[in-house]
Amino acid sequence: KFYASLDKNFGPHDRAHGFLGKVTGRVDAHELKEFKYTNAHADWGEGVRYIIAAWKSECTHGYTWVVIGKVKIKKHLKCELKARGEKGVALLHAHDFKYDIHLDTHPYKFDAKLTLFNHGNKKTEHVKVKFYASLDKNFGPHDRAHGFLGKVTGRVDAHELKEFKYTNAHADWGEGVRYIIAAWKSECTHGYTWVVIGKVKIKKHLKCELKARGEKGVALLHAHDFKYDIHLDTHPYKFDAKLTLFNHGNKKAEHVKVKFYASLDQNFGPHDQAHGYLGEVSAGHIQPHDSYEFKHGAVADWGHGKRYVIAVWESDCTHGQAWKVIGKVKVKNPCKCELVAYGEKGLAKVHDEHNFQYSLSLKAHDPFTAKVTLSNHGCKKAEHVKVKFYASLDKNFGPHDKAHGFLGEDYGFVHPHSSTEFKKVLSANWGHGVRYIIAAWTSECKHGETWVVLGKAKPSNWVQSP
């Protein structure tokens, strides 16, 4: 038996791990006989082994051995992977791999393939091939961080040609060209080796994309100096708000509308939509790669204190709304509302409401309309205005009228520097005689009631002179 040994001593380790082969035969008396073993395999990889011949026969107990030579393997076993054979990209499930493909329909997916050949004499067990999309033909950190498409693993025997194919790669970069890179590593090498296997182009699809870009902010009325933070300390507490939108897309943005709101904090929510509306501007459209300024004059009608001004925009580019805080407005001095009876007031018959007058002749229990116009001379909106109508025996409004003369009421609100009509159809239910019709109103603008005489009504066929 022939063995390969690490040293010149023949022991159990050699018997267990160094066996090369055996030859059998017979030797006659006084005969010189050769025992030759051919095609012994030096499978220990590399380095020196001492070759030992051990023999036994019926002549002896056990084996006798001798070192017959030394064998050194200079070349060590290694694996060496190189790109060779078919590689490229193909339309999804098309099997026609080439260097250059175009994707023009959703879902923009494709297949990628690399073929590796093992030039070495050793099998490589753990091959990992990763596919990336790169802006250029150089593979770098940006591609590793942002261009990863997927990976395939496998093994390649010595002198084997092996395909690594990744299917269903998603071209999620939006539009334009990306170079597809295959990078591989195994236990044969340190780090990755890479090659460009193809080019994928997503044909341009039209879309618009609006983003806040350029000048934005708030400014004192007609000041043109837009900034983030302004203070208002004089009547009428008005300011300008501005947002600039830029269309980053390649399609015209249609039906663009920007609304401005005053918010207690920097978050836009249902409360702001319900109570903070300042006004809106419509641009119509914004061309691709162009911008448009939206500017609106607003009234700080929240009384006093700080509000964040939020611009909210919508268009055909997106579903729903996008918003941005553009500035902060603080009203230093308290802004208040002040209601005054100003404008048309009086009484009219139900079917003659274009003709309000001071004196009105009625039949008993006839309906009639009473009207008072309230003007808000303040800078804050009067939110909760209630107007009650009474019939009084004289021109003075007192407890007796409240207790016995109530006819009806109307509700509403009055914007700053604006007027609102409050009117109600009433009934002359006091029987006979003259009554003075009084309008008394309450709101959050002041404590208590304010009142005015609107006219006098008498259920009869004559009208008494004032």
C-alpha positions in Angstrom: 0.0 0.0 0.0 1.2 3.5 -0.8 0.6 6.5 1.5 1.2 10.2 1.5 2.6 11.4 4.9 3.3 14.8 6.3 6.6 13.5 7.6 8.9 10.5 7.4 7.1 8.6 10.1 4.3 6.2 9.2 1.5 6.3 11.7 -2.3 6.1 12.3 -3.0 9.5 10.7 -1.3 8.4 7.5 -3.3 5.2 7.5 -6.6 7.2 8.0 -6.0 10.2 5.6 -3.0 9.5 3.4 -3.9 6.3 1.5 -3.1 6.5 -2.2 -3.6 2.9 -3.5 -2.4 -0.7 -3.4 -0.9 -3.4 -5.5 -0.9 -7.1 -4.8 1.2 -10.0 -6.1 3.5 -12.9 -5.2 7.3 -13.2 -4.9 9.1 -16.4 -5.5 12.0 -17.5 -3.4 15.2 -15.5 -4.3 13.1 -13.4 -6.7 13.4 -9.6 -7.1 9.9 -8.2 -7.8 8.7 -4.7 -8.6 5.4 -3.4 -7.2 4.3 -0.3 -9.1 1.2 1.8 -8.5 0.3 4.1 -11.4 -2.0 7.1 -11.5 -1.7 8.1 -7.8 -3.8 11.2 -7.1 -2.0 14.0 -5.2 -5.2 15.4 -3.7 -3.8 17.2 -0.7 -4.0 20.6 -2.4 -0.5 21.9 -2.2 2.8 21.4 -0.4 5.1 18.4 0.3 4.2 14.8 1.2 6.5 11.9 1.9 5.5 8.8 0.0 5.6 5.6 2.1 5.3 2.0 0.9 4.0 -0.4 3.5 3.8 -4.2 2.8 2.7 -7.3 4.5 2.5 -11.0 3.7 2.1 -14.3 5.3 5.8 -14.0 6.1 5.4 -11.3 8.7 3.1 -10.0 11.4 1.7 -6.6 10.4 3.2 -4.1 8.0 6.8 -3.1 7.2 7.3 0.3 5.7 9.9 2.5 4.0 10.0 6.1 2.7 10.3 5.8 -1.1 10.2 9.4 -2.1 8.9 13.0 -1.7 6.2 14.8 -3.8 5.7 18.5 -3.8 2.6 20.2 -5.4 3.6 23.6 -6.5 0.2 24.7 -7.9 -2.6 24.9 -5.3 -6.3 24.4 -6.1 -8.2 27.6 -6.6 -11.3 28.9 -8.2 -11.4 31.8 -10.6 -14.7 33.3 -11.8 -15.0 35.5 -14.8 -17.9 36.8 -16.9 -18.1 34.8 -20.0 -20.9 33.8 -22.3 -24.4 35.3 -22.5 -25.2 38.4 -20.5 -27.7 41.3 -20.8 -31.2 42.5 -20.1 -34.5 41.4 -21.6 -38.2 42.4 -21.4 -40.0 40.5 -18.7 -40.1 36.7 -19.6 -38.9 37.5 -23.1 -35.8 35.3 -23.0 -34.2 37.5 -25.7 -31.2 39.0 -23.8 -29.5 42.0 -25.3 -27.5 45.1 -24.3 -30.2 47.8 -24.8 -33.9 47.6 -24.1 -36.7 50.2 -23.7 -39.6 50.0 -21.3 -42.7 52.1 -22.2 -45.6 50.4 -20.3 -46.4 49.8 -16.7 -45.2 48.0 -14.5 -41.7 48.7 -16.0 -40.1 45.3 -15.1 -37.4 43.4 -16.8 -35.0 40.4 -16.5 -31.2 40.5 -16.1 -28.6 37.8 -16.7 -24.9 37.1 -16.1 -22.9 34.0 -17.1 -19.8 33.1 -15.1 -17.1 30.7 -16.0 -14.9 29.0 -13.4 -11.4 29.1 -14.9 -10.0 27.4 -11.7 -9.6 23.8 -10.7 -11.6 24.1 -7.6 -15.4 24.3 -7.1 -16.7 27.6 -5.7 -19.6 26.9 -3.3 -20.9 30.3 -2.3 -21.4 32.6 -5.3 -23.5 35.7 -4.9 -24.5 37.9 -7.8 -26.1 41.2 -7.2 -27.7 43.4 -9.9 -27.8 47.2 -9.7 -29.1 50.1 -11.8 -26.5 52.9 -12.2 -26.6 56.4 -13.6 -23.3 55.7 -15.4 -21.0 52.8 -16.3 -19.1 53.1 -13.0 -20.1 51.1 -10.0 -19.7 53.0 -6.8 -21.2 53.7 -3.3 -24.2 55.6 -4.7 -25.2 52.5 -6.8 -24.8 50.2 -3.7 -27.0 52.6 -1.6 -29.7 53.5 -4.2 -29.5 51.2 -7.2 -30.0 47.7 -5.8 -32.4 45.5 -7.9 -31.9 42.0 -6.5 -29.5 39.1 -6.1 -29.0 35.4 -7.1 -26.9 32.8 -5.4 -25.4 29.5 -6.5 -22.2 27.4 -7.0 -20.0 26.9 -9.9 -17.9 23.7 -10.4 -14.4 23.8 -11.8 -14.4 24.6 -15.6 -18.2 25.1 -15.5 -20.1 27.8 -17.3 -23.1 28.9 -15.1 -26.0 31.3 -15.7 -27.2 33.6 -13.0 -30.6 35.2 -14.0 -32.7 37.6 -11.9 -36.3 37.9 -13.1 -38.8 40.6 -12.3 -36.4 43.4 -11.7 -38.3 46.7 -11.0 -37.2 49.8 -12.9 -38.4 52.1 -10.2 -36.3 55.2 -11.1 -39.1 56.9 -12.9 -37.7 57.8 -16.3 -34.5 57.9 -18.3 -31.5 55.6 -18.8 -29.9 53.3 -16.2 -26.9 51.0 -16.8 -27.4 47.5 -15.4 -24.4 46.3 -13.4 -23.8 42.7 -12.2 -21.4 42.4 -9.3 -20.3 39.0 -8.0 -18.3 37.6 -5.1 -17.4 34.2 -3.7 -14.8 32.5 -1.5 -12.4 32.8 -4.5 -12.0 36.5 -4.2 -11.9 39.4 -1.8 -14.8 41.8 -2.4 -16.9 42.2 -5.5 -16.0 42.0 -9.2 -18.5 43.8 -11.6 -19.4 44.3 -15.2 -21.9 46.4 -17.1 -24.4 43.9 -18.7 -26.9 46.2 -20.3 -28.8 49.5 -20.5 -32.5 50.0 -19.7 -34.4 53.2 -20.7 -37.8 54.1 -19.4 -39.5 56.1 -22.1 -40.6 59.5 -20.8 -44.2 59.6 -19.5 -46.0 62.9 -19.0 -46.7 64.0 -15.5 -46.8 67.2 -13.5 -45.3 67.7 -10.0 -45.9 70.8 -8.0 -43.6 71.8 -5.1 -43.2 74.9 -3.1 -40.1 76.6 -4.5 -39.1 80.3 -4.6 -40.4 83.2 -2.5 -43.0 82.6 0.1 -44.1 84.3 3.3 -46.2 87.1 4.7 -45.9 90.8 4.5 -47.5 94.0 5.7 -50.3 95.1 3.4 -48.7 96.3 0.0 -45.2 96.2 1.6 -43.8 93.6 -0.9 -41.2 92.6 1.7 -42.2 88.9 2.3 -40.7 87.2 5.3 -41.6 84.4 7.8 -42.6 86.6 10.8 -44.6 89.8 10.9 -46.4 91.8 13.6 -49.7 93.7 13.1 -50.4 96.5 15.6 -52.7 98.9 13.7 -56.1 98.8 12.2 -57.3 97.3 9.8 -55.0 94.3 10.6 -54.5 93.2 7.0 -51.6 91.5 5.4 -50.4 89.8 2.2 -49.6 86.1 1.9 -47.6 84.6 -0.9 -46.6 81.1 -2.1 -44.5 80.2 -5.2 -45.1 76.8 -6.8 -42.8 75.2 -9.3 -43.8 72.5 -11.8 -41.0 69.9 -11.7 -42.8 67.6 -14.2 -43.0 67.5 -17.9 -46.7 68.1 -18.2 -48.7 71.3 -17.7 -50.4 71.5 -14.3 -54.1 72.3 -14.8 -56.7 73.7 -12.4 -54.2 74.9 -9.8 -55.8 76.5 -6.7 -54.1 77.8 -3.6 -56.0 78.4 -0.3 -54.6 80.3 2.6 -55.5 79.5 6.3 -54.6 80.8 9.7 -53.7 78.0 12.1 -53.1 77.8 15.9 -50.1 75.5 15.3 -47.9 74.3 12.4 -50.2 71.4 11.5 -53.0 71.7 9.0 -56.1 69.9 10.1 -60.0 69.9 10.0 -60.2 72.8 12.6 -58.1 75.0 10.3 -60.3 74.2 7.3 -63.5 75.0 9.3 -62.3 78.1 11.1 -59.1 79.5 9.7 -59.9 80.2 6.0 -58.4 83.4 4.8 -59.0 83.2 1.0 -57.9 81.6 -2.2 -56.2 82.2 -5.5 -56.6 80.2 -8.8 -53.8 80.2 -11.4 -55.4 78.1 -14.0 -52.2 76.3 -15.0 -48.4 76.1 -14.6 -46.3 75.1 -17.5 -43.6 72.4 -17.1 -40.4 73.6 -15.4 -42.1 77.0 -14.7 -43.3 78.7 -11.5 -46.2 80.8 -10.5 -46.7 83.2 -7.6 -49.9 83.0 -5.6 -50.5 86.2 -3.6 -53.6 87.0 -1.5 -54.6 89.9 0.7 -56.0 88.6 4.0 -57.5 90.0 7.2 -56.2 88.9 10.6 -59.7 88.5 12.1 -58.8 86.1 14.9 -58.7 88.9 17.5 -55.2 88.9 18.9 -52.2 86.7 19.3 -50.3 84.5 16.9 -51.4 82.4 14.0 -49.3 80.3 11.5 -50.3 81.0 7.9 -50.6 77.8 5.9 -50.8 77.6 2.1 -52.7 74.6 0.7 -52.7 73.7 -3.0 -54.5 71.3 -5.2 -54.4 70.5 -8.9 -54.8 67.7 -11.4 -51.3 66.5 -10.6 -52.1 64.8 -7.3 -55.0 63.3 -5.4 -55.9 65.5 -2.3 -54.0 68.5 -1.1 -50.5 69.5 -0.2 -49.6 72.2 2.3 -46.8 74.2 3.7 -46.4 76.7 6.5 -45.3 80.0 4.9 -45.2 82.4 7.8 -46.3 83.6 11.2 -48.5 86.6 11.9 -48.9 88.1 15.4 -51.6 90.7 16.2 -50.2 92.8 19.0 -53.3 94.9 19.9 -56.6 93.1 20.5 -58.7 93.1 17.4 -62.5 93.2 18.2 -65.8 93.3 16.5 -68.3 96.3 16.9 -71.9 96.0 15.7 -73.9 99.0 14.8 -77.3 99.4 13.2 -76.3 101.0 9.9 -78.2 100.8 6.7 -81.7 99.9 5.8 -84.1 99.0 8.6 -87.9 99.1 9.1 -91.2 97.2 8.5 -92.8 95.9 5.4 -95.8 93.8 4.4 -94.9 90.2 3.5 -95.6 90.6 -0.2 -94.1 94.1 -0.4 -90.6 93.6 1.1 -88.9 96.0 -1.3 -90.7 98.8 0.5 -89.5 99.0 4.2 -90.9 101.9 6.1 -91.2 103.2 9.6 -95.0 103.1 10.0 -97.1 100.1 8.9 -100.8 99.6 8.9 -102.0 96.0 9.4 -105.0 93.9 10.1 -105.0 92.1 13.4 -102.7 89.0 13.2 -101.4 89.9 9.8 -97.8 88.8 9.1 -95.2 91.4 8.4 -91.4 91.5 8.0 -89.1 93.4 10.3 -85.5 94.1 9.2 -82.4 95.6 10.7 -79.0 95.9 9.0 -76.0 95.4 11.3 -72.5 96.7 10.3 -69.3 95.5 11.8 -67.1 98.4 12.4 -64.4 96.3 14.0 -61.6 94.2 12.6 -62.8 90.8 13.9 -65.6 88.7 12.6 -68.8 88.7 14.7 -69.4 85.0 14.9 -72.5 84.4 17.0 -75.0 87.2 16.3 -78.6 86.8 17.5 -81.2 89.4 16.7 -84.6 89.3 18.6 -87.6 91.3 17.6 -90.1 92.7 20.2 -93.3 94.6 20.2 -93.2 97.5 22.8 -95.9 99.9 24.0 -93.4 102.7 23.8 -90.0 103.5 22.4 -88.2 102.3 25.4 -87.0 98.7 25.6 -87.4 97.2 29.1 -88.2 94.1 31.1 -91.9 94.2 30.3 -91.1 94.0 26.6 -88.8 91.0 27.1 -91.4 89.2 29.1 -94.5 89.9 27.0 -93.4 91.4 23.6 -91.2 88.8 22.0 -92.1 88.2 18.3 -89.2 86.1 16.8 -85.5 86.0 16.2 -82.8 85.6 13.5 -79.2 84.4 13.6 -76.0 85.0 11.6 -72.5 86.5 11.5 -71.0 89.8 10.2 -67.5 90.0 8.7 -65.2 92.9 9.5 -66.1 96.1 7.6 -69.2 94.4 6.2 -72.9 94.4 6.8 -75.5 91.7 7.2 -79.3 92.0 7.0 -81.3 90.3 9.8 -85.0 89.9 9.1 -87.9 87.9 10.3 -91.6 87.4 9.3 -93.6 88.3 12.4 -97.3 88.3 13.4 -99.2 91.3 14.8 -100.5 89.1 17.6 -101.2 91.9 20.2 -104.8 92.5 19.0 -105.2 96.2 18.5 -103.4 99.4 19.1 -99.9 100.7 18.2 -96.8 98.8 19.0 -93.2 99.9 18.4 -91.1 97.1 16.8 -87.7 96.9 18.5 -84.7 94.9 17.3 -82.3 93.8 20.1 -79.1 92.0 19.3 -76.4 90.1 21.2 -73.0 88.8 20.2 -69.5 88.0 21.5 -68.6 91.6 20.6 -70.0 93.1 23.8 -71.8 92.1 27.0 -75.6 92.6 27.1 -78.0 93.7 24.4 -78.1 96.6 22.1 -81.4 97.7 20.6 -83.0 100.1 18.1 -86.6 101.0 17.2 -87.3 99.8 13.7 -90.8 101.3 13.3 -94.4 101.1 14.5 -97.2 98.9 13.5 -100.9 99.3 14.2 -103.5 96.6 13.3 -106.1 98.9 11.9 -107.1 100.5 8.6 -105.4 103.8 9.3 -101.9 104.8 10.0 -101.2 107.2 12.9 -98.7 109.9 12.1 -95.4 109.7 13.9 
